[in-house]
């Protein structure tokens, strides 16, 4: 995900961040960490499987965003996939 660093590190104002900086806090930071952990798990089982997983995740996410009406609402604006 091209913008995953935005969620991983969170909003830190003018603080300069790099790959050694700790993750941010909150839901989006946790999602990014779990996604990265899942990709590493797949990569440990087979070379390039982690990248395949991330590619499929991104493809599915784009489809969900593009076709939101495909899934029925279950509570407020939340939809069942």
N, C-alpha and C positions, 0 to 999 in steps of 0.2 A: 504494500500500500504506500503510495508515494507521500502521503501526508501523515504516516503513522508516527513520525517523530513529534509532531505537534501534540498528539494525544499522549505519547509515551512520557514526554518531559513536562507536559502541562504548561500553563502560563506562569512565567517567572519574571515578568517585567523586562528590564534591561540586562538581566543576568546572562552572561555568556555561557553557553552550554556546549559540551562535546560528548563523544561516545562514552567517556568515563564518568559523566554526570549521572547521579542517581535518578531513577524514574520519578515521575510526579505522583500525585495522589489523586484518588477519585476513580470513578467508574471507567472513564476512557483510558486512563493509564493502566488500570488493571486489565482491560480488554486487550490492549497492545501487548502487555507482558504475557498474557495467556496465549495469544496468537503466536507470539515469538516462540514460546515454550513448545507449543504444538508442532510448529514447523521444525524445530530442532529434534523433537521426538521422531518425526517421520524421517528426517535426514539421517539420523543414527541407524535407522533400519535399512535404508537404501539410498545411495547417492542420488541427488536431484529430486528425491521424493518430497523433501521439504519445500522446494521451489514449486513443484507441481501442486502441492497442497495450497500454497499461498496464491498461485495463479487461479486455482479453482475457487478459492474463497473470494477473491476479488471479482471473478466472473459472476459468481452467484450474488454477491452484494450489489453489483451493477444491475443485474436482472431484477432483484427485489426493488431497488430504487426506481427503476424504469417502469415497473409493472405493479405498483403498490396496490392498485384496485383489484388485482388478481386474488388477494387474500382477504377473507372477511374480517371485519372488526370484531374484536372480542371484548374490549373494554376501552372506552374513550377512543383515542386514536391508535391504540395498540391492535395489531393484526396477528392472526394465527398463521404461521407458515407451514 
